[in-house]
Amino acid sequence: MPKSAKRKNISGRRIQEARGRFRPPLTQDRLSGKLARLGVQLDRAAIAKIENNLRGVLDYELRALAKALGVRVDWLLGGEE
């Protein structure tokens, strides 16, 4: 199986990039807390798996991730800013 076929999502790299734009950078734990305040339960380990393309992202999780990170859903999916 080609390496690209093993990927579980296309947003992981962008989520990690968006966390790094915060000053200081937003940790996975802090992102988890922001998501919890939005009603979405993703712990640090789940976020790490998403960023490493080992876990898929549900639609409502993607919407909450975009809101917590201050980016558009389309951008998380590889679109332009």
Contacts in CASP RR format, 6 or more apart in sequence:
PFRMAT RR
TARGET T0000
AUTHOR 0000-0000-0000
METHOD contacts of the structure
MODEL  1
MPKSAKRKNISGRRIQEARGRFRPPLTQDRLSGKLARLGVQLDRAAIAKI
ENNLRGVLDYELRALAKALGVRVDWLLGGEE
6 53 0 8 1.000
7 53 0 8 1.000
8 49 0 8 1.000
8 50 0 8 1.000
8 53 0 8 1.000
8 54 0 8 1.000
8 55 0 8 1.000
8 56 0 8 1.000
9 50 0 8 1.000
9 53 0 8 1.000
9 55 0 8 1.000
9 56 0 8 1.000
9 57 0 8 1.000
10 77 0 8 1.000
10 78 0 8 1.000
11 50 0 8 1.000
11 57 0 8 1.000
11 62 0 8 1.000
11 65 0 8 1.000
11 76 0 8 1.000
11 77 0 8 1.000
11 78 0 8 1.000
12 50 0 8 1.000
12 51 0 8 1.000
12 52 0 8 1.000
12 53 0 8 1.000
12 57 0 8 1.000
12 76 0 8 1.000
13 51 0 8 1.000
14 71 0 8 1.000
14 75 0 8 1.000
14 76 0 8 1.000
14 77 0 8 1.000
14 78 0 8 1.000
15 47 0 8 1.000
15 50 0 8 1.000
15 51 0 8 1.000
15 65 0 8 1.000
15 69 0 8 1.000
15 76 0 8 1.000
16 51 0 8 1.000
18 26 0 8 1.000
18 69 0 8 1.000
18 70 0 8 1.000
18 71 0 8 1.000
18 76 0 8 1.000
19 25 0 8 1.000
19 26 0 8 1.000
19 27 0 8 1.000
19 28 0 8 1.000
19 31 0 8 1.000
19 69 0 8 1.000
20 26 0 8 1.000
26 34 0 8 1.000
26 69 0 8 1.000
27 44 0 8 1.000
28 44 0 8 1.000
28 47 0 8 1.000
28 48 0 8 1.000
28 51 0 8 1.000
29 44 0 8 1.000
31 42 0 8 1.000
31 47 0 8 1.000
31 65 0 8 1.000
31 68 0 8 1.000
31 69 0 8 1.000
32 42 0 8 1.000
32 43 0 8 1.000
32 44 0 8 1.000
32 46 0 8 1.000
32 47 0 8 1.000
34 68 0 8 1.000
35 41 0 8 1.000
35 42 0 8 1.000
35 61 0 8 1.000
35 64 0 8 1.000
35 65 0 8 1.000
35 68 0 8 1.000
38 64 0 8 1.000
38 67 0 8 1.000
38 68 0 8 1.000
39 64 0 8 1.000
40 60 0 8 1.000
40 61 0 8 1.000
40 64 0 8 1.000
42 50 0 8 1.000
42 61 0 8 1.000
46 55 0 8 1.000
49 55 0 8 1.000
50 56 0 8 1.000
50 57 0 8 1.000
57 65 0 8 1.000
62 73 0 8 1.000
62 76 0 8 1.000
62 77 0 8 1.000
63 73 0 8 1.000
65 76 0 8 1.000
66 72 0 8 1.000
66 73 0 8 1.000
66 75 0 8 1.000
66 76 0 8 1.000
69 76 0 8 1.000
71 81 0 8 1.000
72 81 0 8 1.000
75 81 0 8 1.000
END
